[in-house]
Amino acid sequence: MTANAADVRDETVGVWDNRLRLHVKVAGDGPPLLYFHPLSGLAWQPFLGQLARRHTVYAPEHPGTSPGDPQAIRDVQTFTELLLVYEEVIRALGLERPAAVGQSFGGMVAADLAATFPQLFSRLVLLSPIGLWRDDAPIPLMEMVAGPPEEVPKYLFAHPESEAAQAALALPADPEQIPKAIAQSTWNIGCTTKFAWPIADHGLGRRLHRIRVPTLIVWGREDALVQGVRPPHRGKPGRGDRRLRPCPPGRSARTHVDRGRPVPGRRISHSPYSPA
């Protein structure tokens, strides 16, 4: 049975010398899996429900993005502190080497956690991750965040007019809730871009060799935000380099996590929720 939003429970974890009460959404049953959300905050999307069929999914909310606790972001000053906070969360939850999935901004967080704490995860899946700046393949993150709201969908969806894209962008049906939803989304992006402005690169490229777990990197062919380009060859690859591989055709993130039967790949953009 696929877990939907109604099946998700909320847990709070005290970390950072108990200055932070971080909210974690939990669903499913099985081996533990951590999900790190993108810039816009955590939304329980269908693919998380699919993962919850075989795993206990733990999805922490970035500090400050939990409704009712906006000032939590003030207690996390640097990206290094953010990594330490998440490492404390994992220990507080009692998770032993969970699998980890990170999407976009969450991919940057998950990858650097794996590099900073090589024994933290058992395997790693990065969905269109940011975190490595290249002059020949710039990420227009600031153009998307600071530009007109009506232009945001073109960065996230190959087909913004599709039903799935429209559903992902939909505002609440209750008109009285619309201003609150817009304010929450705007605040969420402010909290996450605190660690991605003006360039989302904290030197991860110099630490990639420390990643020691099997890692799958997935990009959509029509991703307008993050281009799936290979890094320049720099002599002999290290152990970590050999394990960082692009997703082969016909594979999926769920395949890598479960070691199960491959499911057909799709042509998608930066968001995995819009069919092409």
Backbone as numpy.savetxt, mean C-alpha at the origin, in Angstrom:
# Nx Ny Nz CAx CAy CAz Cx Cy Cz
-15.79 -18.18 1.89 -16.63 -16.99 1.89 -15.75 -15.75 1.89
-16.07 -14.77 1.05 -15.28 -13.57 0.95 -15.68 -12.58 2.04
-14.68 -12.03 2.74 -14.97 -11.06 3.79 -15.32 -9.72 3.17
-16.47 -9.15 3.58 -16.81 -7.82 3.13 -16.64 -6.85 4.29
-17.01 -5.58 4.05 -16.77 -4.56 5.07 -17.47 -4.89 6.38
-18.62 -5.58 6.30 -19.37 -5.91 7.51 -18.64 -6.94 8.37
-17.73 -7.70 7.77 -17.02 -8.75 8.50 -15.72 -8.24 9.12
-15.38 -6.98 8.89 -14.11 -6.43 9.33 -14.25 -5.85 10.73
-13.33 -6.22 11.61 -13.35 -5.66 12.96 -12.20 -4.67 13.14
-12.37 -3.78 14.08 -11.37 -2.75 14.34 -10.65 -3.05 15.65
-9.32 -3.08 15.59 -8.51 -3.25 16.79 -7.63 -2.01 16.96
-7.34 -1.66 18.19 -6.42 -0.55 18.45 -5.20 -1.09 19.19
-4.04 -0.56 18.82 -2.78 -1.02 19.38 -2.03 0.19 19.93
-1.62 0.11 21.17 -0.82 1.18 21.76 0.65 1.01 21.44
1.24 2.01 20.78 2.65 1.96 20.37 3.29 3.33 20.60
4.58 3.37 20.31 5.35 4.62 20.36 5.27 5.22 21.77
5.67 4.37 22.74 5.64 4.75 24.15 4.23 5.13 24.58
3.25 4.46 23.97 1.82 4.67 24.24 1.33 6.07 23.89
2.09 6.76 23.05 1.61 8.06 22.57 0.66 7.89 21.40
0.69 6.72 20.76 -0.16 6.46 19.60 -1.08 5.28 19.88
-2.34 5.43 19.51 -3.29 4.32 19.50 -3.62 4.08 18.04
-2.93 3.14 17.41 -3.09 2.92 15.97 -4.23 1.93 15.72
-5.08 2.29 14.77 -6.21 1.43 14.41 -5.79 0.42 13.34
-6.22 -0.83 13.53 -5.91 -1.90 12.58 -7.21 -2.61 12.24
-7.53 -2.69 10.94 -8.69 -3.44 10.50 -8.27 -4.90 10.32
-9.09 -5.82 10.82 -8.75 -7.25 10.81 -9.92 -8.04 10.25
-9.63 -9.00 9.37 -10.67 -9.87 8.82 -10.05 -11.17 8.34
-10.87 -12.21 8.29 -10.43 -13.48 7.72 -9.88 -14.45 8.74
-9.38 -15.56 8.22 -8.85 -16.62 9.06 -7.76 -17.34 8.29
-6.62 -17.55 8.93 -5.51 -18.21 8.27 -4.20 -17.54 8.61
-3.13 -17.83 7.87 -1.83 -17.22 8.13 -1.93 -15.70 8.08
-1.15 -14.98 8.88 -1.27 -13.52 8.94 -0.72 -12.85 7.68
-1.41 -11.79 7.27 -1.00 -10.99 6.13 -1.24 -9.52 6.47
-0.21 -8.70 6.30 -0.31 -7.27 6.55 -0.54 -6.54 5.23
-1.46 -5.57 5.24 -1.71 -4.75 4.05 -1.45 -3.29 4.40
-0.60 -2.64 3.60 -0.28 -1.23 3.77 -0.94 -0.44 2.65
-1.80 0.49 3.01 -2.68 1.16 2.05 -2.00 2.30 1.30
-2.62 2.81 0.23 -2.06 3.91 -0.54 -2.30 5.27 0.12
-1.93 6.34 -0.62 -1.99 7.70 -0.08 -3.37 8.09 0.44
-4.40 7.64 -0.22 -5.75 8.11 0.10 -6.32 7.52 1.37
-5.63 6.59 1.99 -6.11 5.97 3.21 -6.64 4.58 2.97
-7.10 3.95 4.04 -7.57 2.57 3.96 -9.04 2.51 3.57
-9.33 1.74 2.54 -10.70 1.41 2.15 -10.73 -0.10 1.95
-11.76 -0.75 2.49 -11.82 -2.20 2.38 -12.32 -2.57 0.99
-11.38 -2.83 0.09 -11.69 -3.12 -1.30 -11.89 -4.62 -1.52
-12.51 -5.01 -2.64 -12.81 -6.43 -2.88 -11.60 -7.35 -2.81
-10.45 -6.89 -3.28 -9.31 -7.82 -3.28 -8.84 -8.13 -1.86
-9.10 -7.24 -0.90 -8.78 -7.55 0.49 -9.71 -8.64 1.00
-10.96 -8.60 0.57 -11.89 -9.66 0.92 -11.45 -11.00 0.35
-10.90 -10.96 -0.87 -10.40 -12.20 -1.47 -9.21 -12.76 -0.68
-8.30 -11.87 -0.27 -7.16 -12.32 0.53 -7.62 -12.89 1.88
-8.69 -12.32 2.42 -9.19 -12.76 3.73 -9.82 -14.15 3.67
-10.02 -14.68 2.46 -10.54 -16.05 2.36 -9.51 -17.07 2.85
-8.22 -16.73 2.72 -7.17 -17.68 3.09 -6.21 -17.15 4.14
-6.37 -15.91 4.51 -5.45 -15.28 5.45 -6.23 -14.48 6.48
-5.60 -14.24 7.62 -6.07 -13.20 8.52 -5.39 -11.91 8.08
-6.17 -11.01 7.54 -5.63 -9.76 6.99 -5.63 -8.70 8.08
-4.47 -8.10 8.28 -4.31 -6.98 9.20 -3.96 -5.74 8.37
-4.81 -4.73 8.44 -4.61 -3.52 7.64 -4.53 -2.31 8.56
-3.31 -1.90 8.94 -3.17 -0.74 9.82 -3.50 0.55 9.08
-4.11 1.48 9.80 -4.40 2.79 9.26 -3.25 3.74 9.57
-2.77 4.42 8.55 -1.67 5.37 8.71 -2.03 6.37 9.82
-1.06 6.73 10.67 -1.35 7.67 11.75 -2.02 8.95 11.24
-3.11 9.32 11.88 -3.84 10.53 11.51 -4.99 10.31 10.57
-5.05 9.14 9.92 -6.11 8.89 8.94 -7.33 8.21 9.54
-7.26 7.79 10.78 -8.41 7.15 11.41 -9.43 8.23 11.80
-10.68 8.09 11.37 -11.70 9.07 11.75 -11.77 9.23 13.27
-11.77 10.48 13.72 -11.83 10.77 15.14 -10.47 10.91 15.80
-9.39 10.62 15.09 -8.05 10.73 15.68 -7.09 11.40 14.70
-7.45 12.60 14.21 -6.63 13.23 13.17 -5.27 13.72 13.64
-5.14 14.02 14.93 -3.89 14.61 15.41 -2.80 13.57 15.70
-3.09 12.30 15.50 -2.07 11.26 15.74 -0.85 11.46 14.86
-1.04 12.08 13.70 0.09 12.28 12.79 1.16 13.17 13.41
0.80 14.00 14.37 1.77 14.92 14.98 2.84 14.17 15.77
2.55 12.95 16.19 3.51 12.19 16.99 4.51 11.42 16.13
4.36 11.49 14.83 5.30 10.80 13.92 5.94 11.87 13.04
7.21 12.15 13.29 7.84 13.30 12.65 8.61 12.96 11.38
9.17 11.77 11.29 10.02 11.41 10.15 9.61 10.06 9.59
10.08 9.77 8.38 9.80 8.47 7.77 10.43 7.34 8.58
11.59 7.59 9.15 12.22 6.58 10.00 11.33 6.27 11.20
10.76 7.30 11.80 9.84 7.06 12.92 8.61 6.28 12.47
8.12 6.56 11.27 6.97 5.81 10.76 7.30 4.33 10.65
8.49 3.99 10.15 8.88 2.58 10.06 8.96 1.95 11.44
9.51 2.67 12.41 9.62 2.13 13.76 8.23 1.92 14.37
7.31 2.82 14.08 5.93 2.68 14.59 5.31 1.40 14.04
5.44 1.17 12.73 4.84 -0.03 12.15 5.50 -1.30 12.66
6.82 -1.25 12.89 7.49 -2.44 13.45 6.95 -2.72 14.84
6.68 -1.68 15.62 6.10 -1.87 16.95 4.69 -2.44 16.85
3.93 -1.99 15.86 2.57 -2.50 15.67 2.60 -4.00 15.40
3.50 -4.43 14.54 3.59 -5.85 14.19 3.93 -6.68 15.43
4.86 -6.18 16.23 5.21 -6.90 17.46 4.05 -6.91 18.45
3.36 -5.76 18.57 2.24 -5.67 19.51 1.10 -6.61 19.13
0.92 -6.83 17.82 -0.12 -7.75 17.35 0.29 -9.21 17.53
1.57 -9.45 17.85 2.05 -10.81 18.05 2.23 -11.58 16.75
2.50 -10.89 15.66 2.61 -11.56 14.36 4.05 -12.04 14.14
4.18 -13.29 13.74 5.49 -13.87 13.47 5.70 -13.97 11.97
6.53 -13.13 11.44 6.91 -13.13 10.02 5.68 -13.24 9.09
4.76 -12.31 9.16 3.60 -12.35 8.26 4.02 -12.05 6.83
3.18 -12.43 5.88 3.33 -11.92 4.52 2.91 -10.46 4.53
3.41 -9.68 3.57 3.07 -8.26 3.51 2.74 -7.86 2.09
1.68 -7.05 1.96 1.28 -6.48 0.67 1.22 -4.98 0.86
1.90 -4.25 -0.01 1.88 -2.79 0.05 1.48 -2.22 -1.30
0.59 -1.23 -1.27 0.08 -0.64 -2.51 0.48 0.83 -2.60
1.17 1.19 -3.70 1.57 2.56 -3.96 2.40 3.11 -2.79
1.91 4.11 -2.07 2.62 4.60 -0.88 2.86 3.47 0.11
1.88 2.59 0.27 2.04 1.45 1.16 3.13 0.50 0.69
3.36 0.45 -0.62 4.46 -0.36 -1.15 5.81 0.19 -0.73
5.93 1.53 -0.74 7.16 2.16 -0.27 7.40 1.81 1.19
6.36 1.88 2.00 6.48 1.58 3.43 6.86 0.11 3.63
6.17 -0.80 2.95 6.43 -2.22 3.12 7.84 -2.59 2.68
8.28 -2.03 1.56 9.62 -2.35 1.05 10.70 -1.87 2.01
10.53 -0.66 2.55 11.56 -0.15 3.45 11.52 -0.87 4.79
10.34 -1.32 5.22 10.29 -2.16 6.42 11.06 -3.45 6.21
10.90 -4.06 5.03 11.60 -5.31 4.73 13.11 -5.10 4.65
13.52 -3.91 4.20 14.95 -3.62 4.12 15.53 -3.26 5.49
14.76 -2.56 6.29 15.23 -2.13 7.62 15.22 -3.28 8.61
14.20 -4.14 8.49 14.06 -5.30 9.39 13.97 -6.56 8.53
15.11 -7.12 8.10 15.09 -8.22 7.12 14.34 -9.47 7.58
14.14 -9.67 8.87 13.44 -10.85 9.36 11.97 -10.58 9.69
11.47 -9.42 9.33 10.13 -9.04 9.75 9.04 -9.79 8.99
9.23 -9.99 7.67 8.21 -10.60 6.82 8.68 -11.95 6.29
7.72 -12.74 5.83 8.04 -14.02 5.20 8.08 -13.88 3.68
7.29 -12.99 3.13 7.32 -12.67 1.71 6.67 -11.32 1.52
6.88 -10.77 0.32 6.51 -9.37 0.09 5.91 -9.21 -1.29
4.78 -8.49 -1.36 4.15 -8.15 -2.64 3.99 -6.64 -2.68
4.52 -6.03 -3.73 4.46 -4.57 -3.89 3.63 -4.25 -5.13
2.50 -3.55 -4.92 1.60 -3.20 -6.01 1.84 -1.76 -6.43
2.42 -1.56 -7.62 2.74 -0.23 -8.13 3.37 0.64 -7.05
4.48 0.19 -6.46 5.05 0.94 -5.34 5.74 2.22 -5.80
5.66 3.26 -4.99 6.51 4.42 -5.16 7.71 4.22 -4.25
8.63 5.19 -4.22 9.75 5.10 -3.29 11.12 5.13 -3.93
11.19 4.97 -5.25 12.47 5.04 -5.96 12.35 6.09 -7.06
13.03 7.20 -6.91 12.96 8.26 -7.91 13.98 8.02 -9.01
13.55 8.18 -10.27 14.44 8.10 -11.42 14.15 9.29 -12.33
15.21 9.98 -12.71 15.03 11.15 -13.58 14.45 10.77 -14.93
14.73 9.54 -15.40 14.22 9.13 -16.71 12.81 8.55 -16.62
12.28 8.39 -15.40 10.92 7.89 -15.24 10.29 8.56 -14.02
10.11 9.88 -14.07 9.59 10.61 -12.91 8.16 10.21 -12.58
7.85 10.23 -11.30 6.50 9.91 -10.82 5.76 11.22 -10.59
4.70 11.48 -11.33 3.98 12.77 -11.20 3.07 12.81 -9.97
3.64 12.42 -8.83 2.83 12.33 -7.62 2.33 13.70 -7.17
3.23 14.70 -7.20 2.83 16.02 -6.73 1.85 16.67 -7.70
1.99 16.39 -9.01 1.02 16.90 -9.97 -0.36 16.35 -9.68
-0.41 15.08 -9.29 -1.69 14.47 -8.97 -2.28 15.04 -7.69
-1.45 15.17 -6.65 -1.94 15.61 -5.35 -2.31 17.09 -5.36
-1.49 17.91 -6.03 -1.71 19.35 -5.98 -2.56 19.87 -7.14
-2.87 19.01 -8.11 -3.62 19.44 -9.27 -5.11 19.48 -9.02
-5.89 19.85 -10.03 -7.35 19.90 -9.89 -7.91 18.52 -9.57
-8.88 18.42 -8.67 -9.44 17.12 -8.28 -9.99 16.32 -9.46
-10.52 17.02 -10.47 -11.11 16.31 -11.59 -10.08 15.59 -12.45
-8.78 15.90 -12.26 -7.74 15.23 -13.03 -7.15 14.02 -12.32
-7.49 13.81 -11.06 -6.94 12.68 -10.30 -7.25 11.33 -10.93
-8.48 11.08 -11.40 -8.78 9.75 -11.94 -7.87 9.31 -13.09
-7.38 10.24 -13.90 -6.55 9.84 -15.04 -5.22 9.23 -14.59
-4.77 9.56 -13.39 -3.54 8.97 -12.86 -3.78 7.59 -12.26
-5.00 7.34 -11.79 -5.28 6.12 -11.04 -5.92 5.02 -11.87
-6.66 5.41 -12.92 -7.45 4.43 -13.65 -7.19 4.52 -15.15
-7.02 3.35 -15.77 -6.87 3.32 -17.22 -8.15 3.77 -17.90
-9.28 3.48 -17.26 -10.59 3.85 -17.80 -11.41 4.49 -16.69
-11.22 5.80 -16.46 -11.93 6.47 -15.37 -13.45 6.40 -15.48
-13.93 6.18 -16.71 -15.38 6.13 -16.90 -15.97 4.76 -16.58
-15.14 3.77 -16.29 -15.64 2.42 -16.04 -16.44 2.36 -14.75
-17.26 1.35 -14.64 -18.11 1.19 -13.46 -17.28 1.01 -12.19
-16.20 0.22 -12.29 -15.36 -0.02 -11.12 -14.68 1.26 -10.65
-14.18 2.05 -11.62 -13.53 3.31 -11.26 -14.51 4.27 -10.62
-15.69 4.37 -11.20 -16.71 5.26 -10.64 -17.12 4.83 -9.24
-17.19 3.53 -9.01 -17.53 3.04 -7.68 -16.45 3.40 -6.67
-15.18 3.29 -7.08 -14.07 3.61 -6.18 -14.04 5.09 -5.83
-14.49 5.94 -6.76 -14.45 7.39 -6.56 -15.76 7.95 -6.01
-16.76 7.10 -5.84 -18.10 7.58 -5.48 -18.11 8.24 -4.10
-18.88 9.30 -4.00 -19.11 9.97 -2.72 -20.30 9.32 -2.02
-20.48 9.56 -0.73 -21.62 8.96 -0.01 -22.96 9.35 -0.63
-23.91 8.45 -0.53 -25.25 8.73 -1.07 -25.96 9.81 -0.26
-25.64 9.89 1.03 -26.25 10.89 1.90 -25.57 12.24 1.67
-26.26 13.24 1.15 -25.63 14.54 0.87 -24.97 15.17 2.09
-25.51 14.90 3.28 -24.93 15.49 4.48 -23.57 14.90 4.82
-23.27 13.71 4.28 -21.99 13.05 4.55 -20.90 13.42 3.54
-21.29 14.05 2.44 -20.32 14.36 1.38 -19.21 15.31 1.87
-19.52 16.44 2.51 -18.43 17.31 2.98 -17.48 16.60 3.94
-18.04 15.76 4.81 -17.20 15.02 5.76 -16.28 14.06 5.03
-16.80 13.38 4.00 -15.98 12.42 3.25 -14.87 13.14 2.50
-15.17 14.28 1.91 -14.14 15.04 1.18 -13.07 15.53 2.15
-13.49 16.04 3.30 -12.53 16.53 4.29 -11.63 15.40 4.78
-12.22 14.21 5.02 -11.44 13.07 5.50 -10.43 12.64 4.46
-10.85 12.56 3.18 -9.94 12.17 2.12 -8.79 13.16 1.97
-9.10 14.44 2.04 -8.07 15.48 1.92 -7.07 15.38 3.07
-7.59 15.18 4.28 -6.71 15.05 5.45 -5.84 13.80 5.34
-6.42 12.69 4.88 -5.65 11.46 4.72 -4.44 11.69 3.82
-4.67 12.34 2.69 -3.57 12.57 1.74 -2.53 13.49 2.36
-2.98 14.46 3.16 -2.02 15.31 3.86 -1.15 14.52 4.82
-1.76 13.56 5.52 -1.01 12.75 6.50 0.01 11.84 5.82
-0.36 11.26 4.69 0.57 10.34 4.02 1.64 11.09 3.23
1.25 12.17 2.56 2.26 12.91 1.78 3.24 13.66 2.67
3.00 13.69 3.97 4.00 14.21 4.89 5.32 13.47 4.70
5.23 12.21 4.26 6.42 11.39 4.06 6.70 11.12 2.59
6.03 11.85 1.70 6.24 11.65 0.26 6.48 12.97 -0.48
6.50 14.09 0.23 6.65 15.41 -0.38 8.07 15.91 -0.15
8.70 16.53 -1.17 8.21 16.70 -2.54 8.54 15.52 -3.46
9.48 14.65 -3.00 9.84 13.47 -3.79 9.78 12.26 -2.86
9.06 11.24 -3.30 8.89 10.03 -2.48 10.09 9.12 -2.62
11.21 9.54 -2.04 12.43 8.73 -2.08 13.21 9.01 -0.81
13.33 8.00 0.03 14.06 8.13 1.28 15.34 7.30 1.27
15.88 7.08 0.09 17.13 6.33 -0.01 16.96 4.83 -0.03
15.75 4.35 -0.35 15.50 2.91 -0.37 16.44 2.18 -1.32
16.79 2.82 -2.44 17.67 2.17 -3.42 18.99 1.71 -2.83
19.47 2.37 -1.79 20.73 1.99 -1.15 20.53 0.87 -0.13
19.25 0.51 0.13 18.97 -0.52 1.12 18.31 -1.76 0.54
18.03 -1.75 -0.75 17.32 -2.88 -1.34 18.04 -4.20 -1.15
19.38 -4.15 -1.10 20.13 -5.40 -0.96 19.85 -6.10 0.38
19.25 -5.37 1.32 18.96 -5.97 2.62 17.67 -6.78 2.63
16.87 -6.68 1.57 15.63 -7.45 1.51 15.98 -8.90 1.23
15.57 -9.80 2.12 15.98 -11.19 2.05 14.81 -12.15 1.84
13.63 -11.63 1.55 12.47 -12.50 1.38 12.02 -12.48 -0.08
11.36 -13.54 -0.54 10.83 -13.54 -1.91 9.90 -12.35 -2.11
10.14 -11.60 -3.17 9.43 -10.34 -3.41 8.86 -10.30 -4.81
7.59 -9.98 -4.91 6.91 -9.84 -6.19 6.53 -8.38 -6.38
6.91 -7.80 -7.51 6.58 -6.41 -7.83 5.59 -6.42 -8.99
4.45 -5.75 -8.79 3.37 -5.77 -9.78 3.06 -4.36 -10.23
3.02 -4.17 -11.56 2.58 -2.90 -12.13 1.48 -3.16 -13.15
0.60 -2.19 -13.30 -0.35 -2.23 -14.39 0.32 -1.74 -15.67
0.02 -2.35 -16.78 0.62 -1.94 -18.05 0.29 -0.50 -18.41
-0.87 -0.03 -17.96 -1.31 1.31 -18.30 -1.23 2.25 -17.11
-0.29 1.99 -16.22 -0.12 2.83 -15.04 0.41 4.20 -15.47
-0.37 5.24 -15.22 0.04 6.60 -15.60 0.83 7.28 -14.49
0.89 6.67 -13.33 1.59 7.29 -12.21 2.99 6.71 -12.01
3.08 5.39 -11.95 4.36 4.73 -11.72 4.67 3.82 -12.91
5.74 4.12 -13.62 6.12 3.31 -14.76 6.91 2.09 -14.29
6.58 0.93 -14.85 7.28 -0.30 -14.50 8.54 -0.45 -15.33
9.62 0.24 -14.93 10.88 0.19 -15.67 11.92 -0.54 -14.84
12.79 -1.25 -15.52 13.85 -1.97 -14.82 14.97 -1.02 -14.43
15.60 -1.24 -13.27 16.72 -0.39 -12.88 17.93 -0.69 -13.75
18.84 0.29 -13.90 20.06 0.02 -14.67 20.91 -1.04 -14.00
21.56 -1.89 -14.81 22.37 -2.97 -14.27 23.64 -2.40 -13.64
23.92 -2.82 -12.44 25.09 -2.31 -11.72 25.98 -3.47 -11.30
26.60 -4.09 -12.24 27.47 -5.20 -11.92 26.70 -6.44 -11.53
27.32 -7.31 -10.75 26.68 -8.55 -10.35 25.53 -8.30 -9.39
24.38 -8.92 -9.64 23.28 -8.74 -8.70 23.58 -9.43 -7.39
23.16 -8.81 -6.29 23.31 -9.44 -4.98 22.16 -10.40 -4.73
22.19 -10.99 -3.56 21.14 -11.96 -3.21 19.77 -11.29 -3.26
19.69 -10.08 -2.68 18.43 -9.38 -2.69 17.98 -9.02 -4.09
18.94 -8.62 -4.98 18.59 -8.24 -6.34 17.95 -9.40 -7.08
18.44 -10.60 -6.87 17.90 -11.75 -7.59 16.46 -12.04 -7.18
16.08 -11.64 -5.99 14.74 -11.94 -5.50 13.73 -10.86 -5.85
14.19 -9.74 -6.36 13.28 -8.68 -6.77 12.99 -8.85 -8.25
11.82 -9.38 -8.56 11.48 -9.71 -9.93 10.12 -9.10 -10.30
9.97 -8.71 -11.57 8.64 -8.25 -11.99 7.67 -9.43 -12.05
6.39 -9.12 -11.96 5.37 -10.17 -11.99 5.31 -10.80 -13.37
5.47 -12.12 -13.51 5.38 -12.74 -14.83 3.96 -12.72 -15.35
3.79 -12.78 -16.68 2.45 -12.78 -17.25 1.60 -13.91 -16.67
0.34 -13.60 -16.39 -0.57 -14.62 -15.89 -0.50 -14.85 -14.41
0.38 -14.08 -13.71 0.49 -14.22 -12.26 -0.26 -13.09 -11.58
-0.46 -13.25 -10.29 -1.13 -12.20 -9.54 -0.50 -12.11 -8.16
-0.80 -11.03 -7.45 -0.29 -10.88 -6.10 -0.79 -12.02 -5.22
-2.05 -12.41 -5.38 -2.61 -13.48 -4.55 -1.87 -14.79 -4.79
-1.46 -15.04 -6.02 -0.69 -16.25 -6.32 0.58 -16.29 -5.50
1.29 -15.16 -5.46 2.56 -15.12 -4.76 2.38 -15.33 -3.26
1.37 -14.73 -2.70 1.15 -14.85 -1.27 0.74 -16.27 -0.90
-0.16 -16.85 -1.68 -0.70 -18.16 -1.36 0.11 -19.33 -1.90
0.98 -19.06 -2.89 1.68 -20.13 -3.61 0.67 -21.08 -4.23
-0.39 -20.53 -4.72 -1.45 -21.33 -5.31 -1.41 -21.29 -6.81
-2.55 -21.63 -7.43 -2.65 -21.66 -8.87 -2.75 -20.24 -9.42
-2.01 -19.92 -10.50 -2.08 -18.56 -11.04 -3.48 -18.23 -11.52
-3.83 -16.94 -11.40 -5.07 -16.45 -11.98 -4.69 -15.54 -13.14
-5.53 -15.43 -14.15 -5.17 -14.64 -15.33 -4.89 -13.19 -14.97
-3.84 -12.63 -15.57 -3.52 -11.22 -15.38 -4.45 -10.34 -16.18
-4.50 -9.04 -15.82 -5.34 -8.10 -16.53 -4.52 -6.85 -16.82
-4.93 -6.12 -17.84 -4.29 -4.85 -18.12 -4.95 -3.82 -17.23
-4.21 -3.33 -16.24 -4.76 -2.38 -15.30 -3.85 -1.17 -15.19
-4.34 -0.16 -14.48 -3.56 1.04 -14.28 -3.02 1.07 -12.87
-2.89 2.28 -12.25 -2.27 2.35 -10.93 -3.15 1.72 -9.86
-4.44 1.88 -9.97 -5.36 1.26 -9.02 -5.78 -0.11 -9.53
-5.77 -1.15 -8.68 -6.16 -2.49 -9.14 -7.66 -2.68 -9.23
-8.45 -1.65 -9.01 -9.89 -1.82 -8.95 -10.59 -1.48 -10.25
-9.83 -1.03 -11.28 -10.45 -0.61 -12.53 -10.06 -1.54 -13.65
-10.98 -2.27 -14.27 -10.65 -3.17 -15.36 -10.30 -2.41 -16.61
-9.42 -2.99 -17.45 -9.05 -2.35 -18.70 -9.63 -3.15 -19.86
